[in-house]
Amino acid sequence: FWFLVTSGVRFGEAAALRPMDLVGDGLVRLRRAYSKAGTKSVLTDLKGHELRTVAVPPAVEAELLKLAEGKPHDALLWEAPRKGGPLKPPRPNHWLGAAVSRCHEADSTFPEHLAVHSLRHTAASLLISSGANVKVVQNQLGHKSANMTLDQYSHLFPHDLGK
């Protein structure tokens, strides 16, 4: 959860991470992703077919490094708990849905439903609100162009005209 909400990577990109992808200094190298093909998860190139490096906060990097301890460099960081292999995106009744329900019960203003892809939008919002420029956000999210990033998130960037 913390990796997804702070990095903005796609779920399939996170599911494909391996210890060798943790490069240090708060950086994670994305090399491939899992995509759904019918009922199976298939390892594919990244969207846009370009490798990218994303930044994560120190606390998230520390958790990723703990998770990687003792694992072969090419093992998956996360595996499906029952059958092994890559994690599949959470369904509404999975861990994310349960966490969202608990949050909503504790605070009725919290959304009742939240898709895993919403964590990507949250990460983009956090980057923008912390002052990241559009090119940094573009790279972090793996968008093909800054125009794509601006089309999606321009309403979050501060106005330069004093409005």
Secondary structure as the mmCIF struct_conf table of DSSP 4:
data_model
#
loop_
_struct_conf.conf_type_id
_struct_conf.id
_struct_conf.beg_label_comp_id
_struct_conf.beg_label_asym_id
_struct_conf.beg_label_seq_id
_struct_conf.end_label_comp_id
_struct_conf.end_label_asym_id
_struct_conf.end_label_seq_id
HELX_RH_AL_P HELX_RH_AL_P1 TRP A 2 SER A 7
HELX_RH_AL_P HELX_RH_AL_P2 PHE A 11 ALA A 15
TURN_TY1_P TURN_TY1_P1 ALA A 16 ALA A 16
HELX_RH_3T_P HELX_RH_3T_P1 PRO A 19 ASP A 21
STRN STRN1 LEU A 22 GLY A 24
TURN_TY1_P TURN_TY1_P2 ASP A 25 GLY A 26
STRN STRN2 LEU A 27 LEU A 30
STRN STRN3 ALA A 33 ALA A 37
TURN_TY1_P TURN_TY1_P3 GLY A 38 THR A 39
STRN STRN4 LYS A 40 THR A 44
HELX_LH_PP_P HELX_LH_PP_P1 ASP A 45 LEU A 46
TURN_TY1_P TURN_TY1_P4 LYS A 47 GLY A 48
BEND BEND1 HIS A 49 HIS A 49
STRN STRN5 ARG A 52 ALA A 55
HELX_RH_AL_P HELX_RH_AL_P3 PRO A 58 ALA A 68
TURN_TY1_P TURN_TY1_P5 GLU A 69 GLY A 70
BEND BEND2 LYS A 71 LYS A 71
TURN_TY1_P TURN_TY1_P6 HIS A 73 ASP A 74
BEND BEND3 ALA A 75 ALA A 75
BEND BEND4 LEU A 77 TRP A 78
TURN_TY1_P TURN_TY1_P7 PRO A 81 LYS A 83
BEND BEND5 GLY A 85 PRO A 86
HELX_LH_PP_P HELX_LH_PP_P2 LEU A 87 ARG A 91
TURN_TY1_P TURN_TY1_P8 PRO A 92 ASN A 93
BEND BEND6 HIS A 94 HIS A 94
HELX_RH_AL_P HELX_RH_AL_P4 TRP A 95 ALA A 106
TURN_TY1_P TURN_TY1_P9 SER A 108 THR A 109
BEND BEND7 PHE A 110 PHE A 110
BEND BEND8 GLU A 112 GLU A 112
HELX_RH_AL_P HELX_RH_AL_P5 VAL A 116 SER A 129
TURN_TY1_P TURN_TY1_P10 SER A 130 GLY A 131
HELX_RH_AL_P HELX_RH_AL_P6 VAL A 134 LEU A 141
TURN_TY1_P TURN_TY1_P11 GLY A 142 GLY A 142
BEND BEND9 LYS A 144 LYS A 144
HELX_RH_AL_P HELX_RH_AL_P7 ALA A 146 TYR A 153
HELX_RH_3T_P HELX_RH_3T_P2 SER A 154 LEU A 156
BEND BEND10 PHE A 157 PHE A 157
HELX_LH_PP_P HELX_LH_PP_P3 PRO A 158 HIS A 159
TURN_TY1_P TURN_TY1_P12 ASP A 160 LEU A 161
#
